[in-house]
Amino acid sequence: MGSNDEDPTVQLGDVHGSAFSIGGSNHTNTVHHGGTGAGAPGAEELLEAVRELRAALVRLPRGADRSALDAELDEVAGDLEDADAIRPGMLTRLRGALERWAPLVESVSAATALGQLLTTLGG
């Protein structure tokens, strides 16, 4: 970043069977996933990751950004609760939320785990 006027951005690239990190402000969280031979994660795994992030956010100060992220995660969780498959656009939506609120979630390891899962799912 060149100046304090710039908004921080996060780019989430492809990670295959190794690691994914979100970091900034001297905080880096890395989640390593080894290949278990299992199939690609599905709606149930994504729902669990969304719920874990939602639970982790409770420890953060309440504000407009957190309220907006809470609402978006609640809506996604509701969409996933009885879903057999992940609907088109949901991965892009979640990735956008993580990127948009990166400064809020940069120190939350559950956000890193959700980001890695999104990468695994191709979103």
N, C-alpha and C positions, 0 to 999 in steps of 0.2 A: 504494500500500500504506500502510496506516495504522500498523502496528506490525511489529516484528520477528517476532512470533508467527504472522503470517499466511503461508501457503504461497503462493509466486508462482504465478500462473496465466497461461496463454497461450490466447488466443482466435484461431483461424484462420478468417478470413472468406473471402468470395468475392473473387477477383481475376481479372479478365478482360483479358488482353493488356497488362498493365502491370507491376506489381511486387508482391513479397511480401517481408515482413521478419519476422524473429524477432530480438528484442533484449532486452536487460536488462543491468544492471550495467555500463552505459556501452559495451556491445557491440551493434552493429546490423549485420546482414548483409542485403543486399538483392540479389535476383536479378531481373533484367529479362528478359522474354521477349517478343520481337516476333512478330507474326503471320507465319508462313511459308506459310500456306495449306494446310499439311499437316493430315491428319486428327488426331483426338484420340490422345494417346499411349496405348500399350497395355502389355501385360504385360512386354514386353522393355525398354521405357523405364523402367518402374517398377522392374524388377529391377536395372537399371544404377544408378538413383538409390539403391536400398537398398544395393547393393555399395559405392558411393562413400561413403555415410555410414559403413558398417561399417569401411571402410579408414581413414577419417578418425578414427574413435574409437580406433584403435590408439595414437594420440599422446596420449590422455588418460590420467590416472592410473587404475589398476585399482581397482575397488571394487565393492560390492554392486550399486549402481545401474547401473554400466557393464556388469557381468556380466549383469544381467537384460535390459538393452537389447540387448547383444550376442546373447544367446540368442533374443530375440524377432526380431531382424533376421535371424539365421541361419535361423530357422524360416520366416519369410516368403520369404526368398531361395530356400529349398528348395522351397516351394510354387510359386514363380514360374518355376523353372528350365525346366520343360518345358510350361508352361501357354501355351495359345493366347489365353486371355482371363483377365481379373482376376476371381477368384471373389468372390461377394457377401460383404460383411463385411470384406474385406481392407483396403479404404481406411479404413474406420472404425477398424479395429484399429491401422493405422499412424498415423493421426491421433492416436489416444489415446496411443500410445507417445511421439510427439513432445511432446504436451502434458504427459504425466506426467513425462517426463525433460527438460523445457525447461531447467531450470538446468544440467543436464549438457551439453546440446547447443547452448546459446544462442550460443556463439562459433564453432560449426562451420558453415562455409558449406554443406557438403553437406546438413546438416539443413534449411537454408533452401531449397535446391534441391528436396529431397524434399517439403517442405511445399508449395511452389509447384506441384509436379507433382500432389500430392494434390488441391489446389484445382482445378487444371485438369480433373482426372478427376471432380470432383464429390464427393469423399470427405471 
